[in-house]
Amino acid sequence: MIQTTKEQNQIINCDLVPGDTLKIMAFAGTGKTTTLVEYTKKRPGIRFLYIAFNKSVQLEATQKFPGNVTARTTHSLAFRTKGFKYKDRLVKGFRANQVMAALGLEEYEDARYTMDTLYNYLVSADPKVSHHHIPVVAKGFYKKNKVPMPPLVDHANRLGRLMCDGSNENIGMIHDGYLKLYQLSNPHLDYDCILLDEAQDINPVTAAIVFAQAQKSAAIILVGDGHQQIYSFRGAKDTLKSFSASRTKYLTQSFRFDNNVARVANMILKKFKKESREIMGTPVPEKPAWDPGHHTIIARTNATVFDRAVRLYKRHKIGFVGGVGSYRLDILKDVYYLYKKDHFQIKDAYIKSFASFRDLRFYAKAVEDFELSSVCKMVEKYTTGIPNHVNRIMEQAVEKDQAAIVLTTAHKSKGLEWANVLIAQDFQPLIKEEKIISPTGVDPDEFNLIYVSMTRAMVNLRFDRESDIPEFIRLYLKQK
């Protein structure tokens, strides 16, 4: 028999009627999945649809939940009726050079902002592309460079039509494309109650599909942690914040970590997110010491993961969350060859389409591509050593369960946990001119990434010597 807390029991015993809505605000490690499993077990006669954020979560949910629960991703729901017809034309995304050729555009930036405008529309709940889908950074770019902004809405509509009709062999159907077509078809999900997990990371198109079911007599339960929203760059909106539910419940007792980790996480949330509630940790009876030879390093970018791997691979067995192949280290080699003006060796068509390393670096900065900018910095740091380091890391990386030191980005670490965690130095700076920064003007996702990374630690949490988080903690405590 699973022991549940008072908070969990309040949720498990909360009966809903058709069209009713329940919002559960669950901090990191507070047992939200256990709570939902117990909720569905108590109601064997109710047909639940559990909507998962990705395929791996869906498969895990299928194992955990009872037989009256069907687990699906929204894309799997959409594929059956809308995506199937495009199965031979599916692509992960568009490249700027492809869009330039397809639409007859001359500038990379025009292509990039056309793509972004279309993406913003596809993940929205809106019926048509409009000017508010144009990214803010695009408006700033054209204003700064004193050039007229191209008709991005028209370009996005043309790109969308090519995506749907297949008249250009280089423009396929992206997964968010058929999901949008599904939302516009106003589908009916034939279930009594819909469980929407990780609701803070759900984009408006998914929210529109789910919330429409309340008008079709389904009860809805939203679960998540608004402070773990880290996918706004993909169009996610904090649905928990914007959705007005019939009832709201909270899970604040974390079973993952003790009060030392909870205390630091609370500092971040209070100072930068204005959170009034506190996470409570669970005491660890016998706390093991930090193990320098066995820990996990969490970084903000792939480039910093590479930087750490270079320092470690000669002396330690290193592994990567998601596998080394998911960190796109080959892009470092391609950017290096661009840096060396050796276009012949560049494999990636996108990188190859840039005339020079300087152009690529300027483009990355102009469109605020944080990851690409970091890659450029690594190439400038390691120069001729890049190919050898990438090859050696790819060859020597082991599975993460065999590794002494595990490397990951904050985004890939979400949903995971380790005994010993070291936070790298490349996160949003918290100190400027010896003072704690103001959160104004900073993307909240940046603070959320710090919170997510911290709360992966089950026992010991440490920070890179170049990180300013320890100084933030000192100044925070001094101000209290």
matplotlib code that plots the C-alpha trace (Angstrom):
import matplotlib.pyplot as plt

x = [0.0, 1.5, 1.7, 0.3, 0.5, -2.4, -2.0, -2.1, -5.2, -7.1, -6.5, -7.2, -10.5, -11.6, -14.5, -15.3, -18.5, -18.6, -17.1, -15.4, -11.8, -9.1, -5.6, -2.8, 0.3, 3.1, 6.6, 9.7, 9.7, 6.3, 4.9, 2.4, 2.5, 1.9, -1.1, -2.6, -2.1, -3.9, -6.6, -7.4, -7.1, -9.9, -12.2, -12.1, -15.4, -14.1, -12.4, -9.3, -7.1, -3.6, -1.9, 1.9, 4.5, 6.5, 6.7, 9.0, 6.6, 3.7, 5.3, 6.2, 2.7, 1.3, 3.3, 2.3, -1.4, -4.3, -6.3, -8.9, -6.3, -5.2, -1.9, -1.2, 0.7, -1.3, 0.8, -0.2, -3.8, -3.4, -1.4, -4.3, -6.6, -4.4, -0.8, -1.1, -1.6, 1.8, 3.7, 6.1, 6.8, 7.4, 10.5, 11.7, 11.9, 12.9, 16.3, 16.8, 18.5, 15.6, 13.1, 15.2, 15.1, 11.4, 10.2, 12.8, 14.2, 17.7, 18.5, 19.0, 17.2, 14.1, 13.9, 14.5, 11.8, 9.4, 9.9, 9.5, 6.3, 4.9, 6.0, 4.4, 1.2, 1.3, 1.7, -1.0, -4.7, -5.4, -7.3, -5.1, -1.5, -1.4, 1.1, 1.2, 2.9, 5.9, 8.7, 9.5, 13.2, 12.4, 10.8, 13.8, 16.2, 14.7, 14.3, 18.0, 19.3, 17.0, 15.5, 11.8, 10.4, 9.4, 5.8, 6.5, 2.8, 2.5, 5.8, 4.6, 1.3, 3.1, 5.5, 2.5, 0.8, 3.9, 4.1, 0.5, 0.3, 3.7, 4.4, 8.0, 10.0, 12.3, 9.4, 7.9, 5.2, 6.5, 4.8, 3.4, 1.8, -0.5, -1.2, -2.5, -4.7, -6.0, -6.8, -8.6, -10.8, -12.3, -11.9, -13.9, -11.9, -14.4, -13.2, -14.8, -11.8, -8.6, -5.3, -3.0, 0.5, 3.4, 0.7, 3.3, 5.0, 1.9, 1.6, -1.7, -2.6, -2.6, -4.4, -7.1, -7.7, -7.9, -10.0, -12.5, -13.4, -14.8, -17.6, -18.1, -18.7, -15.2, -13.7, -10.2, -7.3, -4.2, -1.0, 2.4, 4.9, 4.9, 8.5, 9.5, 8.4, 11.5, 10.1, 8.7, 11.2, 9.0, 5.9, 4.9, 2.8, 2.3, -1.2, -1.4, -1.1, -3.6, -6.3, -9.0, -10.0, -13.0, -10.6, -6.9, -4.8, -1.1, 1.8, 4.7, 6.3, 9.3, 10.3, 13.5, 15.7, 16.3, 15.7, 19.2, 18.3, 14.8, 16.1, 18.3, 15.5, 13.1, 15.6, 15.5, 11.7, 11.2, 13.7, 13.1, 9.7, 7.8, 6.7, 5.0, 4.7, 7.7, 8.9, 9.5, 12.3, 12.4, 15.2, 18.0, 18.9, 22.5, 23.7, 26.6, 29.6, 30.1, 31.8, 34.2, 34.5, 30.8, 28.4, 26.3, 27.1, 24.2, 24.9, 22.8, 24.1, 25.4, 28.6, 29.3, 28.6, 31.3, 33.7, 33.3, 33.7, 37.0, 38.3, 37.1, 37.3, 41.1, 40.7, 37.1, 34.4, 31.8, 28.2, 25.5, 21.8, 20.0, 23.2, 26.2, 24.6, 21.8, 24.2, 25.0, 28.7, 29.3, 28.0, 31.2, 33.3, 31.3, 31.5, 35.3, 35.7, 33.7, 36.1, 39.1, 37.4, 37.4, 33.9, 34.6, 34.7, 31.4, 28.7, 25.7, 24.0, 22.8, 26.3, 27.7, 25.3, 27.1, 29.8, 32.1, 32.4, 32.0, 28.6, 27.4, 28.5, 26.7, 23.6, 23.5, 23.8, 21.3, 18.5, 19.6, 20.4, 22.0, 23.1, 24.7, 26.5, 27.9, 29.2, 31.0, 32.7, 33.8, 35.3, 37.2, 38.4, 39.7, 40.3, 42.4, 41.7, 37.9, 37.9, 40.1, 38.2, 34.8, 36.0, 37.5, 34.4, 32.1, 34.3, 34.8, 31.4, 29.6, 26.0, 25.1, 24.6, 28.2, 29.7, 31.6, 30.5, 27.3, 26.9, 23.6, 21.9, 19.2, 16.5, 17.5, 17.7, 14.0, 12.2, 15.5, 17.4, 20.9, 22.5, 25.3, 24.8, 27.2, 25.7, 27.9, 28.7, 26.8, 23.4, 21.8, 24.1, 22.4, 24.9, 25.9, 28.2, 28.2, 24.4, 21.6, 20.1, 16.5, 14.4, 12.9, 13.7, 15.1, 13.2, 11.6, 12.7, 16.3, 15.4, 13.3, 16.3, 18.3, 15.5, 15.0, 18.8, 19.0, 16.1, 17.6, 19.9, 18.8, 21.6, 24.5, 24.2, 27.4, 28.2, 31.1, 33.8, 33.0, 29.2, 27.8, 25.0, 27.0, 27.5, 23.8, 23.1, 25.5, 23.9, 20.4, 21.0, 22.7, 19.6, 17.2]
y = [0.0, 3.3, 5.9, 9.2, 12.7, 14.9, 17.0, 13.9, 12.6, 15.8, 15.4, 11.6, 12.2, 15.1, 13.9, 15.7, 16.0, 16.3, 19.6, 20.2, 21.2, 20.6, 22.3, 20.7, 22.9, 20.4, 21.4, 19.3, 15.8, 16.0, 12.8, 14.1, 10.9, 8.7, 11.0, 10.7, 6.9, 6.6, 8.9, 6.7, 3.5, 4.7, 5.3, 2.0, 2.8, 6.1, 6.3, 8.5, 9.9, 10.7, 13.2, 12.9, 15.5, 13.1, 9.4, 8.3, 9.7, 8.1, 4.6, 5.1, 6.1, 3.0, 0.9, 2.8, 3.5, 1.0, -0.4, 2.4, 4.9, 5.4, 7.2, 9.3, 12.2, 14.9, 14.2, 10.5, 11.5, 13.9, 11.5, 9.0, 11.4, 14.2, 13.2, 9.8, 11.2, 13.0, 10.0, 10.0, 13.7, 14.2, 16.3, 17.6, 21.2, 23.6, 25.1, 28.7, 27.8, 25.6, 28.3, 30.9, 28.7, 27.8, 31.3, 33.2, 35.1, 36.6, 37.1, 34.4, 36.6, 36.9, 33.1, 32.6, 35.1, 33.6, 30.2, 31.6, 33.4, 30.1, 28.1, 30.7, 30.3, 26.5, 26.3, 28.9, 28.4, 31.0, 30.2, 32.3, 33.6, 37.3, 40.0, 39.0, 35.8, 37.7, 37.3, 40.4, 39.9, 40.2, 43.6, 44.8, 43.4, 45.3, 48.5, 48.3, 47.8, 50.5, 48.3, 47.7, 44.5, 42.0, 40.7, 37.9, 37.0, 36.5, 34.5, 32.3, 31.6, 30.6, 28.4, 26.8, 26.1, 24.4, 22.3, 21.1, 20.7, 19.1, 21.0, 21.7, 18.5, 20.3, 21.5, 18.6, 18.4, 19.1, 17.5, 20.7, 21.2, 18.2, 18.9, 22.4, 20.8, 18.5, 21.4, 23.3, 20.2, 20.6, 16.9, 15.1, 13.0, 10.3, 10.0, 10.9, 12.7, 14.0, 14.2, 16.8, 16.3, 18.8, 21.5, 24.3, 23.1, 22.7, 25.0, 26.8, 24.5, 21.5, 23.5, 24.4, 20.7, 19.7, 22.6, 22.2, 18.8, 20.5, 21.8, 18.2, 17.0, 15.7, 16.6, 17.9, 17.6, 19.8, 19.0, 20.7, 23.1, 26.6, 27.0, 24.1, 25.8, 25.6, 25.2, 28.7, 28.8, 26.0, 28.1, 26.6, 28.8, 28.3, 26.8, 26.5, 30.2, 31.2, 28.6, 29.3, 26.0, 25.1, 24.0, 24.3, 22.0, 22.0, 19.5, 21.1, 18.1, 16.9, 13.3, 13.7, 16.0, 17.3, 20.8, 22.0, 21.7, 22.9, 26.0, 27.0, 26.3, 28.5, 31.4, 31.3, 31.1, 33.8, 36.3, 35.9, 34.4, 36.0, 32.6, 32.8, 29.1, 27.0, 23.6, 21.3, 18.7, 15.2, 14.6, 12.2, 10.1, 9.3, 11.7, 10.3, 12.6, 14.2, 11.8, 13.7, 10.6, 9.9, 12.8, 14.5, 17.8, 19.9, 22.7, 25.3, 24.6, 21.7, 23.7, 23.8, 20.0, 19.6, 21.9, 19.8, 16.6, 17.8, 18.3, 14.9, 12.3, 11.5, 10.7, 9.6, 7.3, 9.8, 9.3, 11.6, 11.7, 10.9, 9.5, 11.4, 11.5, 13.8, 16.6, 17.4, 17.5, 17.1, 20.7, 21.8, 20.2, 21.8, 25.2, 24.6, 23.9, 27.1, 28.9, 27.4, 28.3, 24.7, 24.4, 21.1, 19.3, 20.8, 18.1, 20.1, 21.9, 24.7, 25.5, 25.1, 27.8, 30.5, 32.3, 32.7, 32.0, 35.7, 35.7, 32.7, 34.3, 37.6, 35.7, 33.7, 36.9, 38.8, 36.2, 35.5, 31.8, 31.1, 27.6, 28.5, 31.5, 29.1, 26.8, 29.7, 30.4, 26.8, 26.8, 30.0, 28.5, 25.1, 25.9, 23.1, 20.8, 20.6, 17.6, 15.4, 16.2, 15.6, 12.2, 11.1, 12.0, 10.2, 7.1, 7.0, 7.9, 5.0, 4.4, 6.7, 3.8, 2.8, 6.3, 7.7, 11.3, 11.9, 15.1, 16.7, 19.9, 21.4, 20.7, 17.0, 16.6, 17.4, 14.5, 12.8, 12.7, 11.9, 11.7, 14.2, 17.1, 19.9, 23.0, 24.4, 28.1, 29.0, 29.7, 33.2, 35.4, 36.3, 38.9, 42.1, 44.7, 42.8, 43.0, 40.5, 41.3, 42.3, 39.7, 42.4, 41.9, 38.4, 35.4, 33.6, 30.3, 31.2, 31.1, 28.0, 26.2, 27.0, 25.7, 22.5, 21.8, 22.3, 20.1, 17.1, 16.6, 14.0, 14.3, 16.7, 19.9, 21.8, 24.6, 25.2, 27.4, 30.0, 29.9, 33.0, 31.1, 30.7, 34.5, 34.9, 32.7, 34.7, 38.1, 36.7, 35.6, 38.9, 40.8, 38.7]
z = [0.0, -1.1, 1.7, 0.5, 2.1, 3.2, 0.1, -2.2, -0.4, -1.0, -4.7, -4.8, -3.1, -5.3, -7.5, -10.7, -12.7, -16.6, -17.7, -14.4, -14.2, -11.5, -11.6, -9.6, -9.0, -8.2, -7.4, -8.4, -7.0, -5.2, -6.5, -9.1, -11.2, -8.1, -7.2, -10.7, -10.7, -7.3, -8.6, -11.6, -9.6, -7.3, -10.3, -12.4, -14.1, -15.6, -19.0, -18.7, -21.5, -20.2, -22.6, -22.4, -23.4, -25.5, -26.6, -23.7, -21.1, -22.9, -22.8, -19.1, -18.3, -20.1, -17.6, -14.5, -15.0, -14.7, -17.6, -17.6, -18.7, -22.3, -22.7, -25.9, -27.1, -29.0, -32.1, -32.0, -31.7, -34.7, -36.8, -37.0, -38.8, -40.2, -40.2, -41.9, -45.4, -45.0, -43.7, -46.7, -46.6, -42.8, -41.9, -38.5, -39.6, -42.4, -43.1, -44.0, -47.3, -48.3, -47.5, -49.4, -52.5, -52.2, -51.7, -53.8, -50.8, -50.8, -47.1, -44.5, -41.9, -44.1, -44.3, -40.6, -39.6, -42.1, -40.6, -37.0, -38.0, -39.4, -36.3, -34.0, -35.9, -35.9, -32.1, -31.4, -31.0, -33.8, -37.0, -39.3, -39.6, -38.5, -37.6, -34.0, -35.0, -36.2, -33.6, -31.6, -32.4, -36.1, -35.7, -33.7, -36.3, -39.3, -37.2, -36.1, -39.6, -41.0, -43.7, -44.4, -42.9, -45.6, -45.8, -43.3, -42.9, -46.7, -46.8, -43.9, -45.7, -48.8, -46.9, -45.1, -48.4, -49.8, -46.6, -47.1, -50.9, -51.5, -54.6, -53.6, -52.9, -50.4, -48.2, -46.3, -43.6, -40.1, -37.1, -35.8, -39.2, -39.0, -35.3, -36.3, -39.0, -36.3, -34.0, -36.8, -37.4, -33.9, -32.8, -30.2, -27.7, -26.5, -22.8, -19.4, -18.0, -19.6, -17.6, -19.0, -17.6, -17.7, -18.4, -18.1, -21.3, -23.4, -26.3, -27.1, -30.0, -27.6, -24.9, -27.4, -28.3, -24.7, -23.3, -26.1, -24.6, -21.5, -23.7, -24.9, -21.3, -20.4, -17.0, -17.2, -14.7, -15.4, -13.6, -13.6, -12.2, -13.8, -12.7, -14.8, -18.0, -20.2, -23.7, -24.5, -27.4, -28.9, -28.3, -24.9, -22.7, -19.0, -19.3, -15.5, -15.1, -17.8, -17.2, -14.7, -13.1, -10.9, -8.2, -7.5, -5.4, -4.4, -4.0, -2.0, -0.3, -2.3, -1.9, -4.1, -2.0, 1.5, 2.8, 1.8, -1.9, -1.2, 0.5, -2.5, -4.9, -2.9, -3.0, -6.8, -7.0, -4.4, -5.8, -9.5, -9.8, -6.9, -5.6, -2.2, -1.5, -0.4, -1.4, 1.6, 1.4, 3.0, 5.4, 4.3, 7.4, 6.4, 3.8, 1.7, 0.9, -2.5, -4.9, -7.3, -9.4, -9.8, -10.5, -13.1, -14.7, -16.0, -18.5, -20.2, -23.8, -25.9, -26.4, -22.7, -22.5, -25.2, -23.3, -20.2, -22.1, -23.5, -20.0, -18.8, -21.5, -21.1, -17.4, -16.9, -18.4, -19.6, -20.7, -22.1, -21.2, -24.4, -26.0, -27.3, -30.8, -29.5, -28.7, -32.4, -31.8, -35.6, -36.0, -34.2, -36.9, -39.7, -38.1, -37.6, -41.3, -42.0, -39.7, -41.6, -45.0, -46.0, -47.4, -49.1, -45.8, -44.4, -44.4, -43.1, -46.0, -43.7, -42.3, -45.8, -47.2, -45.2, -47.0, -44.0, -40.2, -39.6, -41.5, -39.4, -36.1, -37.1, -38.1, -34.8, -32.8, -35.0, -34.6, -30.9, -31.6, -28.2, -29.1, -32.4, -30.7, -28.1, -30.9, -32.5, -29.2, -28.8, -32.3, -31.5, -28.2, -29.4, -33.2, -34.7, -31.8, -32.6, -35.0, -32.8, -29.6, -31.3, -32.7, -29.4, -27.4, -29.9, -29.7, -26.0, -24.7, -22.8, -21.8, -19.0, -16.5, -17.2, -16.9, -13.9, -15.0, -16.8, -18.9, -19.9, -20.7, -18.4, -21.0, -21.3, -17.5, -16.9, -15.3, -14.2, -10.9, -9.6, -6.2, -7.0, -9.3, -10.4, -12.1, -14.9, -15.2, -18.4, -17.0, -16.8, -14.7, -11.3, -10.2, -12.0, -10.5, -7.2, -6.9, -7.5, -10.9, -11.5, -13.3, -15.5, -19.1, -18.6, -20.1, -17.1, -18.7, -17.8, -14.1, -14.6, -16.1, -13.0, -10.8, -12.9, -12.8, -9.0, -8.3, -10.1, -7.1, -4.6, -2.1, -3.0, -5.1, -6.1, -8.5, -10.9, -9.5, -12.2, -11.4, -9.7, -7.9, -4.6, -4.6, -5.2, -2.2, 0.0, -1.1, -0.7, 2.8, 3.6, 2.5, 4.7]

ax = plt.figure().add_subplot(projection="3d")
ax.plot(x, y, z, "-o")
ax.set_aspect("equal")
plt.show()
